Amino acid sequence: MPELKIHPFLCRKDNIGVLVHSQDGTTASIDAPDAEAVTTALQTTGWNLTHILTTHHHGDHTAGNLELK
């Protein structure tokens, strides 16, 4: 099983985002509450987004999906 790196980050006023990165270069955002916050977290880590995993369809989980796509 490949090693996974986890990067939590603050987004919006009341939310936390999470990036999950695999050794093979796959990087997933667990939900995308805010595209700017996800992009900043990606720049901080140097990872490239390959997937968005949406847990459910509420705006505070999906607001950044289209912009990041």
N, C-alpha and C positions, 0 to 999 in steps of 0.2 A: 504494500500500500504506500503510495507516495506521501511525503510529508506535506502537510498543509500549514500555511501561515495565515494567521487571522489578524486583521487590522480594524479595530473599532474606531469610530470617529463621530464627533458631534455634528448634527445637522438639524436644521430648523431650530425652533426655540426649545423644543421639548422632545427631541428624538435622537436616537443613536443609529448610525449606519454601520454596516460591517462589510468588509471585503474579505474574501477567502481566496487564497492564491496557492496553486499547486506547482510542484517542481517542473511540470511540463509546460508551464507558461499560462495555463488556464487561470483566469481571474473572474470571480463572480461577485457581484454586488447582491447581498441579500436585501431585497427590496431596493427601491431608488427613491427615497423620500424627497430628495433635492438634487438636481443634476449638478449644480455648482459645488456642493459639498462632496459628492462622489468624485467629481473631476479633480478637486483639490486633493482628496485622499489618494487618488491614483497618481497624481504628480508627486506627492510626498513619498510614496512607496516605489515609484518607478515602474509600476505594473501597468499592463494594458487590459482594459475591460474586454472580456469575451462573452460573458453571460450576465443576465439579470434574472435572479430567481425571485419571483413575486409570491409572497406568502398569502396575500389576499388583496382584493380590489377595493382598498380605501385610499383616498387621496394622499394621506400621510405615508403611504407605502408605494405609491405609483406615480407621484407627481413628476418625477424626473425621467420616467421610462422613455418617452418619445424623444426628448432632447438627447439622451444618451445613446439611443438607437442609431 
